[in-house]
Each structure stands twice: as C-alpha cells, then as structure tokens.
Amino acid sequence: MATEGTVQPGDVTQRVGVEVIRARGVDVEKLIKMLVANAAAEFASTYYYYTILRMNLAGYEDYKEICEDARLEDGAHWELIVPRIYELGGHLPNDLKEFHDQAGCRARSCRSRRRQSIYSLCCLNPSDALSEAGVLYAT
C-alpha cells in the first residue's frame, strides 16, 4: 500500500517533469499541441520535401550536400521533439493526414505547382530550387 504523496508503479498521471513545468505556470496541454504541430512541420513537410529535393539534385553535388545538411537537421529536430511529446503524456496522431494537417501547411500532391517547380528547378537551376525550399547557403 502506497503512502500519501507517492505514486503507484506504472502510474504516469503525475510525472515529475510535467508537475514541475505545470508548477511554473506552463499549460502542458497547450505545450503538447505546439510540440505535435512542430513535429508535423519538421517531419511531414520539410524533411519530406528536402528528401525529394535531394534526390533530384543528381549532378549538382555541392547543392545536394547543402540540401542533405538541411534534411538531416530537420530529421534531428524530429528525433528530439517526439520523445518530449510522449514524456509529457502526449502522443502523435495515428492518422498521417491528421498529423500533416497540424503542420500549418497543406499536403501537396505530385501534381501541385510547387512540387513541379521544385522538380523543374532541380534540373535547371539548383540554387533557385534550394531558395524555393528555404535553404540558406553561401556562394
């Protein structure tokens, strides 16, 4: 039998980290929603699009390397955010579309103008393609 003030093994309703940030005035549920939206932006949009862009930069190795750095950075952000969501008692949506929609940008099909422009820019002018994707680089 547990004494007053202790938590039963397996009970995750009073996680120490959650209680500490809650005591400091943070709205934990709002924080979880913000982290899930950020995870969606990191993974379901930028990481995904940088991956496509990188694959289409064959022959432009300097640009490909820059794009790969940005892609790996977004992947690292994803890997850091997801455990925090679960540690706070949150979770990722089981539905990928629902998850992506939290990213703050619409899902694009292969036929969308932006995706086509990325494909064509990759073939014609890699610096414009990286600019379009939001990669900052030095020439």
Phi, psi and omega in degrees: 000130182282146177275166180299135179093356177254161181246139179294146176303135180090348179280118181250016182283342181232059179295137184303312181300319180294315180297322180294312181289329176295319179296336179271007174093011181274134174279101187297319181296320177294319178300317179299315179300319180293320179293321178295318178297320178293318178298320178297318180295320181292316187267304190285348177239287189294313181300316180298311183290323176296325178297314179297314180300315181301317181295338181262010179258024178302132180095347179241068190299324178298314179291323179299320179294319178297314180297318179296321177299315179295319180297315180293325177296316177295323176297321178294320177300316178303312182296333178277326184285315187303312178300324179297322179300312181289325177297330179276359180095007179269186178202162175274147177298146177282344182259118184298320179296316178300319179297310181299321182297340177281353183286346181086010176218150181287145173291140182247140175270170180298340183269358182293156183297320182297314180297318179296322180293324177296314179300314183290322178294326178299323182280329187262313186211095184301326180294323176292323179296317179293323176298315179301322182278351177092018180273129175266136182211161177252138179254000000 
